[in-house]
């Protein structure tokens, strides 16, 4: 298949992360592209061409195939298909069209890489009939007390990293989800999960969609919270897709899009093991906490970026019977844990007319740069110090339901 069979305006801007922009196919019917999204690598605007290094393969696709697919069950993943890049003019037109929809802060920072383009095709998880919800669950565990200092142990083992970071960001005037605790979402308890989903909805609604831990799509269209109410077209769409019995009277105060969606999401998440898998991966790969890692590694000089050969060797050690002890292995483990802490999940709920069931898929599993380890250590210290200023009686107690040892033993 060739992208040149399509026009740049056949691809509608959908979303973007730190490394890629995602477009959904909206052109004429084409079996090769129907129900697909296009992931296009970005490049910083201020990078000199001399700094660019051409690669035979897309490193993000290779990382996904050689590392991610080895440690995450395939039913939770979407496999990217590398594509031959189209002509430069095609990519330039795509980039120009996307700029109209991109957030201003992104446009000033990076753009579609037309110099050394890397593109991949994947299943469109938000398009078509039904409802799709993107959630960024974030950190799903409390750290082991073993490698924490006497100063930070009482704080870090009782209040999760996300809640401490949220406190600091709120203090700085940012729009955040102060009620949301990831450990509620990861708990496996229906009441706590509904509470977490309600907190995500409230933050999404209050911030007019700027808090990005939750995004809602109906029939492939991203909804804005201001447009969702029981009598709005968007609210009726949600209800129609989830609970058609409530549409007999859309003025019925019980016809609540939020409650309908939370019920559907909590059921789908309880039936899936994706959150359990994510929490387990994060916990196992970040066994030392960044404090313990800093004690054995010079994070200001962590060494070169890992190659696929380095990751392959890491996988062999990781699967071995003895726990690896080299600082490099632990640094790569922490790096991989950061990928799972920053990923998103897509919960896809089919329409009532469909015979298929809800699915939960992990996305945005890009490799992180090893140069960020030092930055993360400094940020961790800043977050904990800011939270230490909170009186002990007012500190949030986050309950890690998947932790093997009781907090009382700390």
C-alpha positions as CSV (number, residue, x, y, z in Angstrom):
1,X,0.0,0.0,0.0
2,X,1.1,3.6,-0.7
3,X,0.1,6.8,1.0
4,X,0.4,8.4,-2.4
5,X,-2.9,6.7,-3.2
6,X,-4.5,9.2,-0.8
7,X,-4.5,13.0,-0.5
8,X,-3.1,14.8,2.5
9,X,-6.6,16.2,3.2
10,X,-7.9,12.6,3.4
11,X,-6.2,12.4,6.8
12,X,-7.8,14.3,9.7
13,X,-5.8,15.4,12.7
14,X,-6.7,13.3,15.7
15,X,-4.2,13.8,18.5
16,X,-0.5,13.9,19.3
17,X,2.1,12.9,22.0
18,X,5.7,13.9,22.5
19,X,7.0,11.9,19.6
20,X,4.2,11.5,17.0
21,X,1.1,13.1,15.5
22,X,-1.8,10.8,14.8
23,X,-4.2,11.3,11.9
24,X,-7.4,9.3,11.1
25,X,-8.4,8.3,7.6
26,X,-11.5,10.3,6.4
27,X,-11.2,9.9,2.6
28,X,-13.1,7.9,0.1
29,X,-13.6,4.2,0.9
30,X,-10.3,2.3,0.6
31,X,-9.8,-1.2,2.0
32,X,-6.2,-0.4,2.7
33,X,-6.9,2.6,4.9
34,X,-10.5,2.4,6.1
35,X,-10.5,2.1,9.9
36,X,-6.9,3.1,10.2
37,X,-4.8,5.9,11.8
38,X,-1.5,7.3,10.5
39,X,1.2,7.9,13.1
40,X,3.8,10.4,11.8
41,X,7.0,11.1,13.6
42,X,7.7,14.7,14.7
43,X,10.9,16.7,14.8
44,X,11.8,19.8,17.0
45,X,11.6,23.0,15.0
46,X,14.9,24.3,16.4
47,X,17.0,21.2,15.5
48,X,19.7,21.8,13.0
49,X,19.7,19.5,10.0
50,X,23.3,18.6,10.8
51,X,22.0,17.0,14.1
52,X,19.7,14.6,12.2
53,X,20.7,11.0,11.9
54,X,19.0,8.9,9.2
55,X,17.9,5.5,10.3
56,X,17.0,2.5,8.2
57,X,14.0,1.7,10.3
58,X,11.6,3.7,12.5
59,X,13.1,3.3,16.0
60,X,9.7,3.6,17.7
61,X,8.3,0.7,15.6
62,X,11.4,-1.4,16.2
63,X,11.2,-0.8,19.9
64,X,7.5,-1.7,19.9
65,X,8.1,-5.0,18.0
66,X,11.3,-6.0,19.8
67,X,10.6,-4.9,23.4
68,X,6.9,-4.0,24.1
69,X,5.5,-7.0,22.3
70,X,7.8,-9.3,24.3
71,X,6.5,-8.2,27.7
72,X,2.8,-7.1,27.1
73,X,0.1,-9.6,26.0
74,X,-0.7,-9.1,22.3
75,X,-4.5,-8.7,23.0
76,X,-3.7,-5.4,24.8
77,X,-1.7,-3.9,21.9
78,X,-2.1,-2.5,18.4
79,X,0.7,-3.5,16.1
80,X,2.0,-0.6,14.0
81,X,2.7,-1.3,10.3
82,X,5.7,0.8,8.9
83,X,5.0,2.6,5.6
84,X,7.2,3.9,2.8
85,X,7.2,7.7,3.1
86,X,5.3,9.6,0.5
87,X,6.9,12.6,-1.4
88,X,8.1,15.5,0.7
89,X,5.4,17.8,-0.8
90,X,2.7,15.4,0.4
91,X,4.1,15.5,4.0
92,X,4.4,19.3,3.8
93,X,0.7,19.6,2.8
94,X,-0.2,17.2,5.7
95,X,1.8,19.3,8.2
96,X,0.2,22.5,7.0
97,X,-3.3,21.2,7.2
98,X,-2.7,19.8,10.7
99,X,-1.4,23.1,12.1
100,X,-5.0,24.5,12.1
101,X,-6.0,21.9,14.6
102,X,-2.8,21.5,16.7
103,X,-2.5,23.2,20.1
104,X,-0.5,26.4,19.9
105,X,2.1,25.2,22.4
106,X,2.8,22.1,20.2
107,X,3.0,24.2,16.9
108,X,5.8,26.3,18.4
109,X,7.7,23.3,19.6
110,X,7.7,20.7,16.8
111,X,6.3,19.7,13.4
112,X,5.9,16.7,11.1
113,X,9.4,15.4,10.3
114,X,9.7,15.8,6.5
115,X,13.5,15.5,6.6
116,X,13.7,11.9,7.8
117,X,10.1,10.8,7.8
118,X,8.9,7.8,9.7
119,X,5.3,6.7,9.3
120,X,3.2,3.8,10.6
121,X,-0.4,2.6,10.1
122,X,-2.4,1.2,12.9
123,X,-6.0,0.3,13.8
124,X,-8.2,3.3,14.5
125,X,-9.5,2.7,18.0
126,X,-11.7,5.8,18.3
127,X,-13.4,5.8,14.8
128,X,-16.6,4.2,13.6
129,X,-19.8,3.5,15.6
130,X,-19.9,3.4,19.3
131,X,-18.0,5.3,22.0
132,X,-14.3,5.4,22.7
133,X,-12.6,6.9,25.7
134,X,-9.0,7.7,26.1
135,X,-7.7,7.6,29.6
136,X,-4.2,8.4,30.9
137,X,-4.2,6.4,34.1
138,X,-0.6,7.4,35.2
139,X,1.3,5.8,38.2
140,X,-0.4,2.8,39.6
141,X,1.5,1.8,42.7
142,X,3.2,3.0,45.9
143,X,6.9,2.5,46.0
144,X,8.6,-0.1,48.2
145,X,10.0,1.5,51.4
146,X,13.2,-0.5,51.1
147,X,15.1,2.0,49.0
148,X,13.6,5.3,50.3
149,X,15.4,7.7,52.7
150,X,14.1,8.1,56.2
151,X,13.0,11.6,55.2
152,X,10.8,10.6,52.2
153,X,9.6,7.1,53.3
154,X,6.7,8.3,55.5
155,X,5.4,10.5,52.6
156,X,6.0,8.4,49.5
157,X,4.5,5.2,51.0
158,X,1.3,6.9,51.9
159,X,0.6,9.4,49.2
160,X,1.0,8.4,45.5
161,X,3.3,10.2,43.2
162,X,0.4,11.5,41.0
163,X,-1.4,13.0,43.9
164,X,1.7,14.7,45.3
165,X,2.5,16.1,41.8
166,X,-1.1,17.3,41.4
167,X,-0.8,19.2,44.7
168,X,2.3,20.9,43.4
169,X,0.9,21.8,40.1
170,X,-2.4,23.1,41.6
171,X,-0.3,25.3,44.0
172,X,1.4,26.7,40.8
173,X,-2.0,27.6,39.4
174,X,-2.3,24.8,36.8
175,X,-5.7,23.2,35.9
176,X,-5.5,19.7,37.4
177,X,-7.6,16.8,38.6
178,X,-7.3,17.2,42.3
179,X,-9.9,14.6,43.2
180,X,-8.5,11.8,40.9
181,X,-6.2,9.2,42.5
182,X,-4.8,6.6,40.0
183,X,-4.8,4.0,42.8
184,X,-8.6,4.1,42.9
185,X,-8.7,3.4,39.1
186,X,-6.2,0.5,39.5
187,X,-7.8,-0.9,42.6
188,X,-10.1,-3.4,40.9
189,X,-12.9,-2.3,43.3
190,X,-16.0,-1.1,41.4
191,X,-16.9,1.7,43.8
192,X,-13.3,3.1,43.8
193,X,-13.1,2.8,40.1
194,X,-16.3,4.7,39.6
195,X,-15.1,7.4,42.0
196,X,-11.9,7.7,39.9
197,X,-13.8,7.9,36.6
198,X,-16.1,10.5,38.1
199,X,-13.1,12.6,39.2
200,X,-11.6,12.4,35.7
201,X,-14.9,13.5,34.1
202,X,-15.3,16.4,36.5
203,X,-11.7,17.6,35.8
204,X,-12.3,17.3,32.1
205,X,-15.6,19.2,32.4
206,X,-14.3,22.0,34.7
207,X,-11.2,22.6,32.6
208,X,-13.2,22.6,29.3
209,X,-11.1,19.7,28.1
210,X,-7.6,21.1,28.8
211,X,-6.9,18.5,31.5
212,X,-6.0,15.6,29.2
213,X,-6.4,12.5,31.4
214,X,-9.7,11.9,29.7
215,X,-11.0,12.3,26.2
216,X,-14.3,11.1,24.8
217,X,-15.1,10.2,21.2
218,X,-18.5,9.3,19.8
219,X,-18.7,7.9,16.2
220,X,-15.1,9.0,15.7
221,X,-15.7,12.7,16.7
222,X,-13.9,14.1,19.8
223,X,-16.4,15.7,22.2
224,X,-15.9,18.9,24.0
225,X,-17.3,18.9,27.6
226,X,-19.2,22.2,27.1
227,X,-21.3,20.4,24.5
228,X,-22.3,17.5,26.6
229,X,-25.6,17.5,28.4
230,X,-28.7,15.2,28.5
231,X,-30.4,17.4,25.8
232,X,-27.3,18.3,23.7
233,X,-26.6,16.4,20.4
234,X,-23.4,15.1,22.0
235,X,-25.1,14.0,25.1
236,X,-27.8,12.3,23.2
237,X,-25.2,10.6,21.0
238,X,-23.5,9.1,24.2
239,X,-26.8,7.9,25.5
240,X,-27.9,6.5,22.2
241,X,-24.7,4.5,21.9
242,X,-24.7,3.3,25.6
243,X,-28.2,3.2,26.9
244,X,-30.8,3.4,24.2
245,X,-33.7,2.8,26.7
246,X,-33.1,6.3,28.1
247,X,-33.8,8.0,24.8
248,X,-37.5,7.7,25.0
249,X,-37.4,11.1,26.8
250,X,-34.1,12.9,26.6
251,X,-35.5,15.5,29.0
252,X,-35.7,12.8,31.7
253,X,-33.2,14.0,34.5
254,X,-32.1,10.4,34.9
255,X,-30.8,10.4,31.3
256,X,-27.3,11.5,32.4
257,X,-24.5,11.0,29.8
258,X,-21.8,11.0,32.5
259,X,-23.4,8.3,34.6
260,X,-24.1,6.2,31.5
261,X,-20.5,6.5,30.4
262,X,-19.0,5.8,33.9
263,X,-21.1,2.6,34.2
264,X,-20.0,1.4,30.8
265,X,-16.3,2.2,31.5
266,X,-16.2,0.6,34.9
267,X,-17.8,-2.6,33.6
268,X,-15.3,-2.7,30.7
269,X,-12.3,-2.1,32.9
270,X,-13.4,-4.7,35.5
271,X,-13.7,-7.3,32.8
272,X,-10.2,-6.5,31.4
273,X,-6.8,-7.1,33.0
274,X,-5.1,-4.2,31.3
275,X,-4.9,-2.0,34.5
276,X,-3.6,-4.9,36.5
277,X,-1.0,-5.5,33.8
278,X,0.1,-1.9,33.7
279,X,0.3,-1.6,37.5
280,X,2.4,-4.8,37.7
281,X,4.8,-3.7,35.0
282,X,5.3,-0.3,36.5
283,X,5.9,-1.7,39.9
284,X,8.3,-4.5,38.8
285,X,10.3,-2.2,36.5
286,X,10.6,0.6,39.1
287,X,11.6,-1.7,41.9
288,X,14.2,0.8,43.4
289,X,12.3,4.1,43.0
290,X,14.3,6.9,41.5
291,X,16.0,7.4,44.9
292,X,17.4,3.8,44.9
293,X,18.4,4.2,41.3
294,X,20.2,7.4,42.0
295,X,22.2,5.6,44.8
296,X,23.7,3.2,42.3
297,X,23.8,5.3,39.1
298,X,25.2,8.7,38.1
299,X,22.0,10.0,36.6
300,X,23.7,13.1,35.3
301,X,25.8,10.8,33.0
302,X,23.7,7.7,32.5
303,X,25.5,6.6,29.3
304,X,24.4,6.4,25.7
305,X,20.9,5.9,24.5
306,X,20.1,2.2,24.6
307,X,20.1,0.5,21.2
308,X,17.9,-2.4,20.2
309,X,20.8,-4.7,21.0
310,X,20.9,-3.2,24.5
311,X,17.2,-3.8,24.9
312,X,17.5,-7.4,23.6
313,X,20.2,-8.0,26.2
314,X,18.1,-6.4,28.9
315,X,15.2,-8.8,28.0
316,X,17.4,-11.8,28.4
317,X,18.6,-10.6,31.8
318,X,15.0,-9.7,32.8
319,X,13.8,-13.2,32.0
320,X,16.6,-14.8,33.8
321,X,16.4,-16.7,37.1
322,X,18.7,-14.3,39.0
323,X,17.9,-10.7,39.6
324,X,20.3,-8.5,37.5
325,X,22.5,-6.2,39.6
326,X,24.2,-3.9,37.1
327,X,23.4,-0.2,37.3
328,X,22.8,-0.1,33.5
329,X,20.1,-2.8,33.8
330,X,18.3,-0.9,36.5
331,X,18.5,2.3,34.5
332,X,16.9,0.7,31.5
333,X,14.2,-0.9,33.7
334,X,13.3,2.5,35.1
335,X,13.3,4.0,31.6
336,X,10.8,1.3,30.5
337,X,8.7,1.8,33.6
338,X,8.4,5.5,32.6
339,X,6.9,4.4,29.3
340,X,4.1,2.5,31.1
341,X,3.5,5.3,33.6
342,X,2.9,7.8,30.8
343,X,0.9,5.6,28.3
344,X,-2.8,5.9,27.6
345,X,-5.5,3.3,27.3
346,X,-8.4,3.3,24.9
347,X,-11.7,1.8,26.1
348,X,-13.8,1.1,23.1
349,X,-17.5,0.4,23.7
350,X,-19.5,-0.9,20.7
351,X,-23.0,0.3,20.0
352,X,-25.9,-1.7,21.3
353,X,-26.6,-3.2,17.9
354,X,-23.2,-4.8,17.8
355,X,-22.5,-8.4,18.9
356,X,-18.9,-7.5,19.9
357,X,-17.8,-6.7,23.4
358,X,-15.9,-3.7,24.9
359,X,-12.1,-3.7,24.4
360,X,-9.3,-2.0,26.3
361,X,-6.0,-1.3,24.5
362,X,-2.7,0.3,25.6
363,X,-1.3,3.0,23.3
364,X,1.5,5.6,23.3
365,X,4.2,3.2,24.3
366,X,7.2,5.2,23.0
367,X,10.6,4.7,24.4
368,X,11.9,7.5,26.7
369,X,15.3,9.2,26.4
370,X,17.8,8.1,29.0
371,X,18.9,11.7,29.3
372,X,15.7,12.4,31.2
373,X,16.7,10.3,34.2
374,X,18.5,13.2,35.9
375,X,15.5,15.5,35.3
376,X,13.1,12.9,36.7
377,X,15.2,12.6,39.9
378,X,15.2,16.4,40.4
379,X,11.5,16.6,39.7
380,X,10.9,13.8,42.2
381,X,12.7,15.6,44.9
382,X,10.9,18.9,44.1
383,X,7.5,17.1,44.3
384,X,8.2,15.4,47.6
385,X,9.6,18.6,49.2
386,X,6.5,20.5,48.1
387,X,4.3,17.9,49.6
388,X,6.2,17.8,52.9
389,X,4.9,21.3,53.5
390,X,1.4,19.9,53.8
391,X,0.5,19.3,57.4
392,X,0.6,15.6,58.1
393,X,-3.0,15.4,59.1
394,X,-4.0,16.9,55.8
395,X,-2.0,14.6,53.6
396,X,-3.9,12.3,51.3
397,X,-3.8,8.6,52.1
398,X,-3.7,6.6,48.8
399,X,-4.6,3.0,49.2
400,X,-2.6,0.6,47.0
401,X,-4.9,-2.4,46.7
402,X,-2.3,-4.4,44.7
403,X,0.5,-4.0,47.1
404,X,1.7,-7.2,48.7
405,X,2.7,-5.7,52.1
406,X,0.6,-3.6,54.4
407,X,1.3,0.1,54.9
408,X,1.1,-0.6,58.6
409,X,4.4,-2.5,58.4
410,X,6.3,0.5,57.0
